[in-house]
């Protein structure tokens, strides 16, 4: 029986939707029309965001606003669902999610069928680390620098977990030291290597490609079922770094899309290398056609795919379906241009604050070991006091939510050169 996801979600509605029957229109008389979006113009990029101009936005990495094309898509889907829910669901359920996967694949490289959809980084990590099959005696290797969501997902899994420290001092970290320390932690029983591309506590960006090469060397003498799988939390790199999962050489890439990608809130992805999904089992029931057919016909489960790995249930569909526009927004600007713009501003901030005697920069200076996050300390002041002082001057920053606390800022595509000027001026304590 061929029962697609679309038919399953809308089962029982029996309603056909005429093309163009549901549309979301704006009242042209209520507001002036915005200028057409010019992705080559950074001022035009900034204009796509409704963020107040009274605050310099250097903390978009926590939870970001979405640009106009994304919010327009959210409103369009919401209007359709509110106008005639069953009919709109029947019309959009399959094609809209296929469009999200296709846009994600175009952005990430690879195939749409390699992308599973989630609601957050934490959900993706939990699903993946619970779903990777482990043989008796196989273990997990992670690092001391990973976030709660990785550590706790692995703890809930109940497997043997070993942690390594990749560097003692973030500012003095080197790619060679990081790779060497992680490689020393590998054993023939290591099945999962769980790392984070960019550490939000220090701003350190790991040399993932070099790590992947070291793991490939380790795997070369082992049978496939004993290969260590490289899993990368990419939430503070996706939307900043131009490298694709294939460039990184990882097996799985997990990320929320409501930070640097500026996607809808409550959205995320898990990308899996072709062939890697077979090492996993779904954790939650999927509403995919294959999963539903298996239930209807009482047939054995087939191989795991990203489609059946995607949790079923009814989601905030207007947000999930609008995620395609976030990927398209970045593609219109260009991944390389986004990375270059972010690095240009990061380098300027780093260079200038290093000249201030009261500031100690935690994040490495080398571009190959940093991305968008800059962490630093101000002599004689607690991080929270610094953040409060910046807020009083109209600059949004944050404190790292760890035992190791630093001031944290992040230039991005929503910060202008004038914003950087204001940040630097505000840091002259």
C-alpha positions in Angstrom: 0.0 0.0 0.0 1.4 3.4 -1.0 0.3 5.8 1.7 2.4 9.0 1.6 3.1 11.3 4.5 0.8 13.9 2.9 -2.1 11.4 2.7 -1.5 10.2 6.3 -1.4 13.7 7.8 -4.6 14.7 6.1 -6.4 11.3 6.4 -10.1 11.7 6.7 -10.3 15.3 5.3 -11.5 14.3 1.9 -11.2 17.9 0.8 -9.6 19.0 -2.5 -8.0 22.4 -2.6 -8.3 24.5 -5.7 -5.1 26.2 -6.8 -4.9 29.7 -5.4 -7.9 29.2 -3.1 -5.8 30.1 0.0 -3.6 33.1 -0.1 -2.1 35.5 2.4 -2.3 39.1 1.2 -1.1 42.3 2.8 -3.1 45.5 3.1 -1.1 47.8 0.9 -2.6 50.8 2.6 -1.3 50.0 6.1 2.4 50.3 5.5 4.9 51.4 2.9 6.3 48.6 0.8 9.9 47.7 1.6 12.6 48.1 -1.0 13.3 45.0 -3.0 15.8 42.7 -1.4 19.3 43.0 -2.8 21.4 40.2 -1.5 24.6 41.9 -2.7 24.0 44.9 -0.4 24.6 44.3 3.3 22.4 47.3 4.2 19.6 45.6 2.3 20.3 42.3 4.1 19.9 44.1 7.4 16.7 45.8 6.3 15.1 42.3 6.0 15.1 42.0 9.8 12.6 43.8 12.0 15.1 44.2 14.8 15.1 47.5 16.6 17.8 49.9 15.5 18.1 51.1 19.1 20.1 48.0 20.1 23.3 46.7 18.5 22.6 43.0 18.0 25.6 41.0 19.0 23.8 38.1 20.6 21.8 36.7 17.7 23.5 33.3 18.4 21.1 32.7 21.4 17.8 32.9 19.5 17.7 34.9 16.3 15.1 37.0 14.6 14.1 35.8 11.1 14.3 37.9 7.9 11.3 39.0 6.0 11.2 36.1 3.5 11.0 33.6 6.4 8.3 35.5 8.3 6.3 36.0 5.1 6.4 32.2 4.6 5.4 31.6 8.2 2.5 34.0 7.9 1.4 32.5 4.5 1.3 29.0 5.9 -0.4 30.1 9.1 -3.1 31.9 7.1 -3.6 28.8 5.1 -3.9 26.6 8.1 -6.2 29.0 9.9 -8.4 29.5 6.8 -9.2 25.9 6.1 -6.9 23.6 8.2 -7.7 20.2 6.6 -7.6 21.5 3.1 -4.3 23.3 3.5 -2.7 20.4 5.3 -3.8 18.1 2.6 -2.3 20.5 0.0 1.0 21.2 1.7 2.0 18.4 4.1 4.2 16.4 1.7 5.4 19.1 -0.8 6.3 21.6 1.9 8.6 19.3 3.8 10.1 18.0 0.6 10.9 21.6 -0.2 12.6 22.1 3.1 14.8 19.0 2.6 15.6 20.1 -0.9 16.6 23.6 0.2 18.7 22.1 3.0 20.4 19.8 0.6 21.2 22.6 -1.8 22.8 24.6 1.1 24.6 21.6 2.7 25.5 19.7 -0.4 24.3 16.2 -0.9 20.8 14.8 -1.2 17.5 15.8 0.2 17.0 12.2 1.4 20.0 12.7 3.7 18.2 15.3 5.9 16.0 14.6 8.9 13.8 17.4 10.4 13.8 18.2 14.1 12.7 21.0 16.4 16.1 21.9 17.8 19.8 20.9 18.3 18.9 19.3 21.5 16.2 17.1 19.9 18.6 16.1 17.1 21.4 15.2 19.5 19.0 13.2 21.7 17.5 11.3 18.8 20.9 10.5 17.2 22.7 9.4 20.3 19.8 7.3 21.4 19.4 5.9 17.9 23.0 4.8 16.9 23.3 1.1 17.4 26.0 0.0 19.7 27.4 -3.6 19.9 28.2 -5.0 23.3 31.3 -3.3 24.7 31.3 -0.4 22.2 31.7 3.1 23.8 31.4 6.8 23.1 34.2 9.4 23.0 33.3 13.1 23.6 35.1 16.1 25.0 35.1 18.2 28.2 34.1 21.3 26.1 30.7 20.0 24.8 27.4 21.5 25.9 24.9 20.0 28.4 22.7 18.7 25.5 25.5 16.4 24.2 26.7 15.3 27.6 23.2 14.6 29.0 22.0 12.9 25.8 24.9 10.5 26.1 24.3 10.0 29.8 20.7 9.1 29.1 21.9 6.6 26.5 23.6 4.6 29.3 26.7 3.7 27.3 30.2 4.0 28.5 31.3 7.5 27.8 34.9 8.8 27.9 35.7 12.5 27.8 38.9 14.1 26.6 40.2 17.7 27.1 41.3 19.1 23.7 43.1 22.1 25.0 44.0 23.6 28.4 43.8 27.2 27.4 41.5 28.3 24.6 43.5 31.3 23.5 46.6 29.1 23.1 44.9 26.1 21.5 46.3 24.7 18.3 44.9 22.4 15.6 47.7 19.9 16.1 47.1 19.7 19.9 43.3 19.3 19.4 43.7 16.5 16.9 46.4 14.8 18.8 44.4 14.7 22.1 41.2 13.5 20.4 43.1 10.8 18.5 44.7 9.6 21.7 41.2 9.0 23.1 40.2 6.6 20.3 40.1 2.9 21.1 39.0 -0.1 19.0 35.7 0.0 21.0 34.9 3.7 20.1 31.7 3.7 18.0 30.6 7.3 18.5 32.8 10.4 18.5 30.6 13.3 19.6 32.1 16.8 19.1 31.0 20.4 18.7 32.3 22.4 15.7 32.3 25.8 17.6 32.4 25.9 21.4 30.0 28.4 22.7 31.9 28.7 26.0 35.2 29.8 24.4 34.5 30.5 20.7 37.1 27.8 19.7 36.3 26.3 16.3 37.5 22.7 16.0 39.5 21.6 12.9 36.8 19.1 12.0 38.4 18.0 8.7 41.7 17.1 10.4 39.7 15.2 13.1 37.8 13.3 10.4 41.1 12.4 8.7 42.5 11.1 12.0 39.3 9.0 12.6 39.5 7.7 9.0 43.0 6.5 9.7 41.9 4.9 12.9 39.0 3.2 11.1 41.1 1.9 8.3 42.2 -1.2 10.2 38.8 -2.0 11.7 35.7 -3.8 10.2 32.8 -1.4 9.2 30.7 -2.4 12.3 33.6 -1.1 14.5 34.2 2.2 12.7 34.0 5.3 14.8 31.2 7.6 13.6 32.0 11.3 13.7 29.0 13.3 14.9 29.2 17.1 14.9 27.0 19.6 16.7 27.1 22.4 14.2 24.7 24.9 15.8 27.3 27.7 16.1 28.8 27.1 12.7 25.8 26.5 10.4 25.0 29.9 8.8 28.6 31.2 9.6 31.0 28.7 8.0 30.9 27.9 4.3 32.2 24.3 4.7 29.7 21.6 3.8 29.4 18.2 5.7 31.3 16.6 2.8 34.1 19.2 3.3 34.2 18.3 7.0 34.2 14.5 6.4 31.7 13.9 9.2 29.1 11.1 9.3 26.4 13.1 11.0 25.8 16.9 11.4 23.3 18.1 13.9 22.0 21.7 14.2 19.2 23.9 15.2 18.4 26.5 12.5 17.2 29.4 14.6 20.6 30.8 15.5 23.1 31.9 12.8 21.0 30.6 10.0 18.2 33.0 11.2 15.5 30.3 10.5 12.1 29.9 12.2 12.1 29.3 15.9 11.7 25.6 16.8 13.4 24.1 13.8 16.4 22.0 13.2 18.0 19.3 11.1 20.1 16.1 11.3 22.2 15.4 8.2 23.6 11.9 7.7 26.2 10.7 5.2 24.8 8.3 2.6 25.2 4.9 4.2 25.5 6.2 7.7 21.8 6.2 8.5 21.9 2.4 8.4 23.9 2.5 11.7 20.9 4.1 13.4 17.4 3.1 14.5 14.4 5.5 14.8 13.7 6.6 18.3 10.2 8.1 17.8 7.5 6.9 15.5 7.7 8.6 12.1 4.7 9.7 10.0 6.6 8.8 6.8 5.0 6.6 4.2 7.4 3.7 4.7 6.8 3.7 8.5 3.0 3.9 8.1 3.0 1.2 5.4 5.0 -1.1 7.7 2.4 -0.6 10.5 -0.6 -1.1 8.1 0.8 -4.3 6.5 2.7 -5.7 9.5 5.9 -5.9 7.5 9.5 -5.9 8.9 11.1 -2.5 9.2 13.3 -1.5 6.3 16.7 0.2 6.6 16.7 3.5 8.5 16.5 6.6 6.4 16.4 10.3 7.3 12.7 10.2 6.4 11.8 7.5 8.9 14.2 9.0 11.5 12.2 12.3 11.4 9.8 12.2 14.4 6.1 12.1 13.5 3.3 14.0 15.2 1.8 17.4 14.5 4.3 20.2 14.6 4.2 24.0 14.3 4.0 23.4 10.6 4.0 27.1 9.6 7.5 27.4 11.1 8.8 24.1 9.9 7.7 24.7 6.3 9.2 28.2 6.3 12.6 26.8 7.0 13.2 26.4 3.3 13.2 30.2 3.0 16.0 30.5 5.5 18.3 28.3 3.5 17.3 30.1 0.3 18.0 33.5 2.0 21.6 32.4 2.8 22.0 30.9 -0.6 20.9 34.2 -2.2 23.6 36.0 -0.3 26.2 33.3 -0.8 27.7 31.0 1.9 31.2 32.3 1.1 30.1 36.0 1.4 28.3 35.3 4.7 31.5 33.7 6.1 33.7 36.5 4.7 31.5 39.2 6.2 31.3 37.5 9.6 35.1 36.9 9.7 35.8 40.5 8.7 33.8 41.9 11.6 35.1 39.2 14.0 38.7 40.0 13.0 38.2 43.7 13.5 36.7 43.2 17.0 39.4 40.8 18.0 42.2 43.1 16.7 40.8 46.1 18.5 39.9 44.7 21.9 43.3 42.9 22.1 44.8 46.4 22.2 42.8 47.3 25.4 44.9 46.5 28.5 41.8 45.7 30.6 40.5 43.0 28.3 41.7 39.4 28.0 40.5 37.6 24.9 39.6 33.9 25.4 38.9 33.0 21.8 41.9 32.1 19.6 43.1 34.8 17.2 43.7 32.5 14.3 40.7 32.4 11.8 41.1 28.7 11.4 40.3 28.3 15.1 37.4 30.8 15.5 34.1 31.5 13.8 31.5 34.1 14.9 31.7 33.9 18.7 34.2 36.1 20.6 34.6 35.4 24.3 36.6 37.7 26.6 37.0 38.9 30.2 37.3 42.5 31.5 39.7 43.0 34.4 38.1 43.7 37.7 34.5 43.2 36.4 32.2 40.1 36.5 30.9 39.1 33.1 27.3 39.9 34.1 28.3 43.4 35.1 30.0 43.9 31.7 26.9 42.7 29.8 24.7 45.0 31.9 27.0 47.9 31.2 26.9 47.1 27.4 23.1 46.9 27.5 23.0 50.3 29.1 24.9 51.6 26.1 22.5 49.8 23.6 24.7 46.8 22.9 23.3 43.3 23.3 25.8 40.7 24.5 25.6 37.6 26.8 27.4 35.6 29.5 28.5 32.0 28.7 26.0 29.8 30.6 28.7 27.5 32.1 30.8 27.2 35.1 33.5 28.9 33.0 31.9 32.4 32.5 33.0 35.0 30.0 31.5 37.9 28.1 30.3 36.7 24.7 29.6 38.7 21.5 28.9 37.6 18.0 29.0 39.8 14.9 26.8 38.4 12.1 24.9 39.4 9.0 22.6 41.7 11.1 25.5 43.8 12.5 26.8 46.8 10.5 30.2 48.5 10.6 28.6 51.2 12.7 27.4 48.5 15.1 31.0 47.3 15.4 32.1 50.9 16.1 29.5 51.2 18.9 30.6 47.9 20.4 34.3 48.9 20.4 33.5 52.3 21.9 31.4 50.7 24.6 34.2 48.4 25.6 36.5 51.3 26.5 36.0 50.8 30.2 
